[in-house]
Amino acid sequence: MTGKPIGPGAALGVLGGSQLVRMFAIAARRMGYRVHTFAPEEDTPAGQLADIEITAPYDDLDAIRTFARGVDVVTFQYENVPPEAVDAIEAVTPVRPSGVALHTAHQRVREKMFLADHGVPTAAFAPAASLDELWDAVARVGTPAIIKTAAFGYDGEGHHKVTTPAAIEHIWTTIGHQEAVVEKFISLQSEMAIVAARGLDGQIVEYSPFENRHRNHVLDVTTVPAAVAPEMQTQASDITRTILEELQYVGVLSVEFFVTTDNELLVNELVPRPHNSGHLTFDAAVTSQFEQQVRAVCGLPLGSPEIPRPAAMANLLGDLWAEGEPNWAAACRFADVKLHLYGKTEPQPLRKMGHLTAVGRTVDEALDRVIAARDALLI
C-alpha cells in the first residue's frame, strides 16, 4: 500500500473522544496538524483540545460523511464503531487502519478465527450463537472456562467464569442471549503487550514488550522492559509482525499476550489503536505511540520506538476521587514522576482518570516511584 504523505497543516479526523484521542491530539498538534474529533459525547477529553469537535451518534451517517469531507484522513481510538460508519467514511477519505482491520478486531469470534487461520497461538476456544451451541462449546473446550460476549466486552465486562455446566443457562441469560466465545481458563504467569506500528510503506517498528498487572480486571501498573525470556520476546515480535502483515495494517496495533505457568505464549486479543499500557511512551520513549500513530496514518517515516531507560506507569482511576479531591501537592513533590489527568468517555460514562509515569535505573526503581507518588495522593 502506498499513498502521498499527508503533511503538517492537514486535518486529521478521529472517531472517539477518550484520553487516547486527547494524547493523539497533543502529538498531532505538536507536529503542526489540525485535529477534528467525532464522538457521541460533548466536551470530551479530546474535544477540549480539538480544532473541531463534532457531537453525534456513530450511526448518524449523514453527520459521519460531513465529518469525513472536512478531514484528510480518519483514524479511530475506539474499536466498537459500527462498520457502516467506517464504510461511509472510506467512500469519502482514507481510513487508517482500514475497515477490514477494524472489522476483524471488533468482534471476538472473528478475531479468534483470524488468529487461528494464521497459525497464531491462542487459548482453546469455541464460538456459540445459541444456548445449544454454548452447551456444546463448553463441552468441547472443557471447564474451567471463560464465556465472553463476542462484542463490546471491556475491562472484564461480559466475562463469566464457568466451572460447572449447571451455570451455563444462567450465564446465557446474564449476557442477554448474545453471541459468545468460550475460552479455556488459563493459569497465568504474567500478561504483556507488544505495541507496534506499521507505516503506509510497510515499515514496522515495535516497542519493547510491556508487562501489565491488573486489578479488578482493569490495568493497574505497567513496566518496561517486561520480565520475559529473550526467545519469548522474539516469538511475540514474530507473531505481531505476522498479524500486521496479514491485515496490511497501517497505524498502531497492540497485541495482548498471556504467558502461562507452563511458559506458553498465547495471544489474548488485538487492540487496533494505541494501547493503555503504551501511555508511558508519552514520557519515556523517543517517539510516543501517539506520535507513531500520527506518522503512520499520514504516511510519514516512523519514529524510533526506543525506551532508553526502564520505566513504569500507574493508572489513576475514578475510585481515587471517592473521598474528595486527591492530594495533588503531595504527588507533585515527586519531581521525577510525570502526571497526566483526563476524563474518560468510552465505554463508561465520563469519569475522572489519569496516570503517573517514571523512569529509573531499574524497573523496580521506576515502579517504586510511581507507586509512592500514587500513594501520596491519598495522604
BALUM-286719 format. One line per 2 residues: number of its first residue (from 1); their letters; for each residue x, y, z of C-alpha. Coordinates in nm, 3 decimals. Example, Ala and Ser with C-alpha at 12.3 -4.5 7.8 and 13.67 -1.06 7.14 Angstrom:
// BALUM-286719
1) as) 1.230 -0.450 0.780  1.367 -0.106 0.714
// end
This chain:
// BALUM-286719
1) mt) 0.000 0.000 0.000  0.134 0.339 -0.097
3) gk) -0.001 0.691 -0.098  0.102 1.053 -0.094
5) pi) 0.220 1.169 0.251  -0.016 1.398 0.438
7) gp) 0.191 1.688 0.567  0.153 1.929 0.859
9) ga) -0.135 2.172 0.820  -0.374 1.895 0.719
11) al) -0.676 1.800 0.929  -0.674 1.459 1.096
13) gv) -1.010 1.309 1.189  -1.055 1.076 1.485
15) lg) -1.358 0.870 1.583  -1.375 0.885 1.961
17) gs) -1.310 1.141 2.231  -1.131 0.946 2.502
19) ql) -0.799 1.005 2.678  -0.628 0.813 2.396
21) vr) -0.752 1.068 2.145  -0.650 1.351 2.376
23) mf) -0.289 1.231 2.374  -0.306 1.168 1.999
25) ai) -0.430 1.526 1.957  -0.140 1.661 2.165
27) aa) 0.108 1.471 1.946  -0.063 1.585 1.625
29) rr) -0.078 1.950 1.731  0.292 1.944 1.821
31) mg) 0.362 1.827 1.467  0.155 2.103 1.310
33) yr) -0.165 1.915 1.228  -0.522 2.015 1.298
35) vh) -0.748 1.762 1.474  -1.121 1.705 1.430
37) tf) -1.299 1.464 1.667  -1.631 1.283 1.628
39) ap) -1.799 1.126 1.932  -2.148 1.089 2.081
41) ee) -2.047 1.283 2.395  -1.991 1.656 2.438
43) dt) -1.683 1.820 2.592  -1.477 1.504 2.573
45) pa) -1.113 1.491 2.689  -1.005 1.504 2.325
47) gq) -1.266 1.757 2.221  -1.122 2.003 2.472
49) la) -0.804 2.013 2.258  -0.950 1.960 1.912
51) di) -0.984 2.228 1.647  -1.332 2.099 1.573
53) ei) -1.543 1.870 1.794  -1.846 1.710 1.632
55) ta) -2.102 1.554 1.864  -2.331 1.297 1.705
57) py) -2.406 0.923 1.727  -2.178 0.693 1.528
59) dd) -2.482 0.566 1.338  -2.567 0.916 1.210
61) ld) -2.420 0.851 0.865  -2.502 1.198 0.731
63) ai) -2.300 1.355 1.014  -2.025 1.099 0.958
65) rt) -1.998 1.189 0.588  -1.991 1.562 0.667
67) fa) -1.712 1.495 0.918  -1.516 1.289 0.663
69) rg) -1.537 1.561 0.398  -1.367 1.805 0.636
71) vd) -1.052 1.599 0.701  -0.766 1.443 0.505
73) vv) -0.757 1.104 0.681  -0.955 0.935 0.957
75) tf) -0.836 0.708 1.235  -1.008 0.580 1.547
77) qy) -0.932 0.530 1.913  -1.243 0.325 1.989
79) en) -1.285 -0.003 1.804  -1.658 -0.051 1.866
81) vp) -1.757 0.183 1.585  -2.035 0.048 1.358
83) pe) -1.891 -0.094 1.033  -2.145 0.114 0.839
85) av) -1.983 0.432 0.972  -1.638 0.318 0.861
87) da) -1.773 0.221 0.517  -1.931 0.567 0.481
89) ie) -1.601 0.738 0.565  -1.395 0.516 0.334
91) av) -1.615 0.628 0.045  -1.500 0.987 0.111
93) tp) -1.149 0.981 0.259  -0.888 0.724 0.370
95) vr) -0.940 0.534 0.696  -0.625 0.407 0.867
97) ps) -0.621 0.138 0.997  -0.866 0.007 0.737
99) gv) -1.222 -0.101 0.790  -1.106 -0.462 0.738
101) al) -0.875 -0.440 1.040  -1.149 -0.281 1.250
103) ht) -1.399 -0.545 1.139  -1.159 -0.823 1.243
105) ah) -1.076 -0.684 1.589  -1.429 -0.554 1.653
107) qr) -1.572 -0.898 1.736  -1.407 -1.176 1.935
109) vr) -1.523 -1.468 1.721  -1.391 -1.309 1.401
111) ek) -1.070 -1.215 1.580  -1.014 -1.569 1.715
113) mf) -1.087 -1.724 1.376  -0.843 -1.484 1.206
115) la) -0.571 -1.577 1.455  -0.638 -1.949 1.420
117) dh) -0.637 -1.927 1.040  -0.288 -1.775 1.052
119) gv) -0.141 -2.019 1.299  -0.127 -1.774 1.590
121) pt) -0.138 -1.950 1.930  -0.441 -1.875 2.149
123) aa) -0.622 -2.044 2.432  -0.851 -2.324 2.311
125) fa) -1.183 -2.167 2.210  -1.520 -2.234 2.051
127) pa) -1.789 -1.991 1.928  -2.154 -2.002 2.033
129) as) -2.453 -1.817 1.888  -2.729 -2.001 2.076
131) ld) -2.782 -2.175 2.409  -2.740 -2.516 2.245
133) el) -2.415 -2.402 2.085  -2.298 -2.265 2.419
135) wd) -2.354 -2.604 2.584  -2.162 -2.769 2.302
137) av) -1.879 -2.510 2.313  -1.825 -2.557 2.687
139) ar) -1.824 -2.934 2.641  -1.559 -2.908 2.368
141) vg) -1.336 -2.657 2.548  -1.380 -2.812 2.892
143) tp) -1.405 -2.650 3.233  -1.298 -2.428 3.389
145) ai) -1.359 -2.186 3.101  -1.440 -1.822 3.039
147) ik) -1.752 -1.725 2.847  -1.705 -1.387 2.679
149) ta) -1.957 -1.186 2.481  -1.838 -1.164 2.120
151) af) -1.878 -0.785 2.112  -1.840 -0.489 2.347
153) gy) -1.654 -0.663 2.629  -1.414 -0.426 2.806
155) dg) -1.209 -0.440 3.127  -1.356 -0.780 3.215
157) eg) -1.716 -0.681 3.136  -1.907 -0.954 2.955
159) hh) -1.669 -1.218 3.100  -1.805 -1.507 3.307
161) kv) -1.611 -1.798 3.450  -1.785 -2.133 3.426
163) tt) -1.673 -2.427 3.638  -1.980 -2.648 3.605
165) pa) -2.235 -2.700 3.324  -2.508 -2.608 3.572
167) ai) -2.410 -2.241 3.533  -2.435 -2.224 3.153
169) eh) -2.804 -2.137 3.121  -2.776 -1.865 3.386
171) iw) -2.473 -1.712 3.209  -2.657 -1.723 2.875
173) tt) -2.938 -1.520 3.032  -2.692 -1.282 3.202
175) ig) -2.522 -1.194 2.871  -2.858 -1.126 2.708
177) hq) -2.851 -1.422 2.468  -2.562 -1.263 2.278
179) ea) -2.317 -1.443 2.054  -2.022 -1.552 2.266
181) vv) -1.688 -1.726 2.258  -1.584 -1.988 2.513
183) ek) -1.215 -1.989 2.604  -1.021 -2.238 2.812
185) fi) -0.930 -2.090 3.151  -0.556 -2.018 3.156
187) sl) -0.320 -2.044 3.451  -0.133 -1.716 3.416
189) qs) 0.226 -1.636 3.499  0.207 -1.282 3.356
191) em) 0.044 -1.061 3.095  0.225 -0.849 2.842
193) ai) 0.158 -0.640 2.535  0.352 -0.567 2.220
195) va) 0.273 -0.221 2.083  0.387 -0.187 1.723
197) ar) 0.325 0.037 1.423  0.319 -0.032 1.051
199) gl) 0.356 0.253 0.806  0.194 0.311 0.471
201) dg) 0.511 0.179 0.303  0.516 -0.141 0.508
203) qi) 0.783 -0.025 0.756  0.731 -0.185 1.100
205) ve) 0.865 -0.068 1.436  0.780 -0.204 1.779
207) ys) 0.836 -0.108 2.140  0.993 -0.338 2.396
209) pf) 0.727 -0.565 2.550  0.520 -0.406 2.826
211) en) 0.439 -0.614 3.134  0.090 -0.545 3.268
213) rh) -0.066 -0.608 3.607  -0.441 -0.576 3.651
215) rn) -0.664 -0.509 3.949  -1.035 -0.593 3.925
217) hv) -0.985 -0.661 3.552  -0.856 -0.305 3.494
219) ld) -0.495 -0.220 3.410  -0.321 -0.111 3.730
221) vt) 0.052 -0.082 3.653  0.277 -0.130 3.350
223) tv) 0.652 -0.183 3.344  0.906 -0.197 3.063
225) pa) 1.108 -0.393 2.974  0.892 -0.694 3.058
227) av) 1.050 -0.976 3.255  1.032 -1.235 2.975
229) ap) 1.296 -1.458 2.825  1.461 -1.332 2.502
231) em) 1.323 -1.625 2.300  0.968 -1.544 2.416
233) qt) 1.018 -1.180 2.321  1.131 -1.291 1.974
235) qa) 0.825 -1.515 1.942  0.593 -1.230 2.043
237) sd) 0.762 -0.999 1.794  0.726 -1.253 1.512
239) it) 0.357 -1.303 1.592  0.293 -0.929 1.597
241) rt) 0.464 -0.876 1.262  0.265 -1.162 1.109
243) il) -0.061 -1.003 1.222  0.040 -0.658 1.091
245) ee) 0.134 -0.800 0.751  -0.170 -1.024 0.713
247) lq) -0.404 -0.734 0.791  -0.200 -0.495 0.572
249) yv) -0.231 -0.276 0.878  -0.150 0.096 0.883
251) gv) -0.122 0.254 1.227  -0.050 0.140 1.582
253) ls) -0.162 -0.209 1.681  -0.140 -0.362 2.027
255) ve) -0.126 -0.738 2.073  -0.208 -0.860 2.424
257) ff) -0.037 -1.182 2.533  -0.082 -1.432 2.813
259) vt) 0.228 -1.605 2.948  0.110 -1.928 3.109
261) td) 0.261 -2.102 3.409  0.387 -2.361 3.157
263) ne) 0.582 -2.080 2.979  0.350 -2.091 2.680
265) ll) 0.284 -1.767 2.491  -0.078 -1.713 2.383
267) vn) -0.246 -1.417 2.215  -0.536 -1.283 2.422
269) el) -0.669 -1.012 2.191  -0.588 -0.747 1.934
271) vp) -0.636 -0.376 2.002  -0.643 -0.175 1.675
273) rp) -0.517 0.150 1.826  -0.265 0.281 2.079
275) hn) -0.289 0.080 2.398  -0.335 0.191 2.759
277) sg) -0.012 0.019 2.857  0.167 0.237 2.599
279) hl) 0.070 0.559 2.779  0.415 0.560 2.936
281) tf) 0.571 0.610 2.591  0.438 0.966 2.608
283) da) 0.718 1.048 2.854  0.961 0.755 2.836
285) av) 1.009 0.678 2.464  1.197 0.861 2.191
287) ts) 0.873 0.855 1.988  0.544 0.808 2.173
289) qf) 0.285 0.564 2.046  0.064 0.865 1.972
291) eq) 0.319 1.039 1.751  0.377 0.700 1.589
293) qv) 0.006 0.683 1.506  0.020 1.029 1.351
295) ra) 0.324 0.933 1.144  0.172 0.605 1.028
297) vc) -0.170 0.734 0.920  -0.010 1.035 0.748
299) gl) 0.236 0.821 0.550  0.545 0.966 0.720
301) pl) 0.855 0.766 0.822  0.803 0.600 1.160
303) gs) 0.998 0.726 1.460  1.233 0.541 1.691
305) pe) 1.048 0.321 1.943  1.345 0.314 2.179
307) ip) 1.273 0.349 2.552  1.619 0.445 2.680
309) rp) 1.562 0.368 3.049  1.341 0.125 3.243
311) aa) 1.001 0.282 3.302  0.677 0.227 3.492
313) ma) 0.323 0.363 3.479  0.049 0.355 3.743
315) nl) -0.313 0.418 3.649  -0.528 0.670 3.836
317) lg) -0.888 0.552 3.831  -1.216 0.706 3.939
319) dl) -1.220 0.549 4.285  -0.918 0.764 4.371
321) wa) -1.163 1.055 4.396  -1.408 0.867 4.624
323) eg) -1.312 1.069 4.934  -1.278 1.400 4.751
325) ep) -1.001 1.564 4.552  -0.668 1.377 4.582
327) nw) -0.365 1.547 4.740  -0.204 1.674 4.420
329) aa) 0.054 1.881 4.610  0.193 1.567 4.776
331) ac) 0.217 1.377 4.449  0.374 1.670 4.266
333) rf) 0.661 1.675 4.515  0.793 1.377 4.320
335) ad) 0.972 1.590 4.062  1.081 1.288 3.857
337) vk) 0.726 1.150 3.821  0.508 1.277 3.536
339) lh) 0.136 1.332 3.595  -0.137 1.317 3.330
341) ly) -0.506 1.384 3.407  -0.802 1.346 3.177
343) gk) -1.165 1.247 3.178  -1.276 0.919 3.025
345) te) -1.578 0.888 2.798  -1.582 0.542 2.645
347) pq) -1.727 0.296 2.704  -1.825 0.410 3.054
349) pl) -1.982 0.749 3.126  -1.743 1.041 3.172
351) rk) -1.532 1.000 3.485  -1.200 1.121 3.616
353) mg) -0.889 0.929 3.523  -0.516 0.971 3.473
355) hl) -0.176 0.809 3.506  0.171 0.858 3.653
357) ta) 0.497 0.771 3.474  0.854 0.743 3.597
359) vg) 1.187 0.614 3.469  1.467 0.464 3.676
361) rt) 1.791 0.273 3.673  1.585 -0.045 3.710
363) vd) 1.224 -0.145 3.657  1.177 -0.187 4.032
365) ea) 1.309 0.165 4.097  1.072 0.317 3.841
367) ld) 0.779 0.118 3.978  0.856 0.218 4.337
369) rv) 0.848 0.585 4.232  0.508 0.578 4.065
371) ia) 0.354 0.369 4.344  0.491 0.609 4.608
373) ar) 0.353 0.906 4.416  0.013 0.741 4.379
375) da) 0.003 0.652 4.749  0.084 1.016 4.832
377) ll) -0.236 1.126 4.659  -0.435 0.978 4.948
379) i) -0.231 1.131 5.231
// end
